[in-house]
Amino acid sequence: METWEVIRTKRAVRDYDDRPLPERVLHRILNAGRLAGSARNAQPWRFIVVREASQRQRLSRCGRFARHLAHAPCVIVICTDVQHRRWAAFDAGRAAQNMVLAAWDQGVGSCVTALHDEASAREVLRIPDTFDIQVAIAFGYPSPAGEGPIHRFIRERVLRVTGRRPLHELVYYEVWGQTSHHEG
Ligand SMILES: Cc1cc2nc3c(=O)[nH]c(=O)nc-3n(C[C@H](O)[C@H](O)[C@H](O)COP(=O)(O)O)c2cc1C
């Protein structure tokens, strides 16, 4: 897909078919995260790939809205070094966005997911105290299988309802609150 098309059509996908992600597809997703920029180029992240069903089941109980983690063929949990807390969430967000866009570009849907019960998630994944948990991201081919559903998904969910606030509510010019752009 063209870059703009990937950005424009990317939506959270929570229903997946049971095809596993091919290694090359997963590899590109991980690389997209790795290549993200970060404050002072600290690259404060670690990416935990969770594919075993039992681990995904356990993780799915660590978030209030995380049931889909049990059904996605692959989950990636982003952790960040506590020594880089100031920009960690921002950095992790950049890595996460790179990953989900790289996934969507390959026809793979995803859903960023909060792990509210951080203590349990830490135990399940054996994450040391020196790292914070940022988010889990579920990845999988949109259900049901095939190329068709992606296009159907775009048509039905993206083109019909964009689900985003319009620019005029979000953009100010020169100073806070100025919604129109005055020339000269
Ligand atoms: C930090 C963060 C946490 C999220 N947590 C959850 C979650 O726990 N469960 C879930 O189903 N979606 C979760 N989402 C996905 C959002 O609900 C989704 O991005 C938003 O509704 C927009 O969806 P759309 O792109 O399909 O329009 C989370 C997203 C972010 C960025």
The ligand as an SDF file (V2000), in Angstrom:
LIG
                    3D

 31 33  0  0  0  0  0  0  0  0999 V2000
   -2.7690    3.3040   24.8500 C   0  0  0  0  0  0  0  0  0  0  0  0
   -3.9010    2.5510   24.2120 C   0  0  0  0  0  0  0  0  0  0  0  0
   -4.5760    1.5930   24.9210 C   0  0  0  0  0  0  0  0  0  0  0  0
   -5.6120    0.8670   24.3400 C   0  0  0  0  0  0  0  0  0  0  0  0
   -6.2280   -0.1090   25.0600 N   0  0  0  0  0  0  0  0  0  0  0  0
   -7.1580   -0.8630   24.4690 C   0  0  0  0  0  0  0  0  0  0  0  0
   -7.7230   -1.9660   25.1790 C   0  0  0  0  0  0  0  0  0  0  0  0
   -7.3950   -2.2150   26.3350 O   0  0  0  0  0  0  0  0  0  0  0  0
   -8.6410   -2.7310   24.5420 N   0  0  0  0  0  0  0  0  0  0  0  0
   -9.0290   -2.4720   23.2560 C   0  0  0  0  0  0  0  0  0  0  0  0
   -9.8510   -3.2290   22.7380 O   0  0  0  0  0  0  0  0  0  0  0  0
   -8.5190   -1.4220   22.5610 N   0  0  0  0  0  0  0  0  0  0  0  0
   -7.5900   -0.6310   23.1410 C   0  0  0  0  0  0  0  0  0  0  0  0
   -7.0100    0.3990   22.4370 N   0  0  0  0  0  0  0  0  0  0  0  0
   -7.4270    0.6510   21.0340 C   0  0  0  0  0  0  0  0  0  0  0  0
   -8.3110    1.8820   20.9290 C   0  0  0  0  0  0  0  0  0  0  0  0
   -9.5700    1.5800   21.4620 O   0  0  0  0  0  0  0  0  0  0  0  0
   -8.4040    2.2890   19.4570 C   0  0  0  0  0  0  0  0  0  0  0  0
   -7.1250    2.7120   19.0420 O   0  0  0  0  0  0  0  0  0  0  0  0
   -9.3800    3.4220   19.2290 C   0  0  0  0  0  0  0  0  0  0  0  0
  -10.6620    3.0590   19.6630 O   0  0  0  0  0  0  0  0  0  0  0  0
   -9.4510    3.7910   17.7520 C   0  0  0  0  0  0  0  0  0  0  0  0
   -9.8860    2.6710   17.0290 O   0  0  0  0  0  0  0  0  0  0  0  0
  -10.0070    2.7140   15.4480 P   0  0  0  0  0  0  0  0  0  0  0  0
   -8.6220    3.0170   14.9210 O   0  0  0  0  0  0  0  0  0  0  0  0
  -10.4850    1.3410   15.0600 O   0  0  0  0  0  0  0  0  0  0  0  0
  -10.9660    3.7990   15.0890 O   0  0  0  0  0  0  0  0  0  0  0  0
   -6.0000    1.1440   23.0170 C   0  0  0  0  0  0  0  0  0  0  0  0
   -5.3090    2.1230   22.2910 C   0  0  0  0  0  0  0  0  0  0  0  0
   -4.2720    2.8190   22.8660 C   0  0  0  0  0  0  0  0  0  0  0  0
   -3.5280    3.8430   22.0450 C   0  0  0  0  0  0  0  0  0  0  0  0
  1  2  1  0
  2  3  1  0
  2 30  2  0
  3  4  2  0
  4  5  1  0
  4 28  1  0
  5  6  2  0
  6  7  1  0
  6 13  1  0
  7  8  2  0
  7  9  1  0
  9 10  1  0
 10 11  2  0
 10 12  1  0
 12 13  2  0
 13 14  1  0
 14 15  1  0
 14 28  1  0
 15 16  1  0
 16 17  1  0
 16 18  1  0
 18 19  1  0
 18 20  1  0
 20 21  1  0
 20 22  1  0
 22 23  1  0
 23 24  1  0
 24 25  2  0
 24 26  1  0
 24 27  1  0
 28 29  2  0
 29 30  1  0
 30 31  1  0
M  END
$$$$
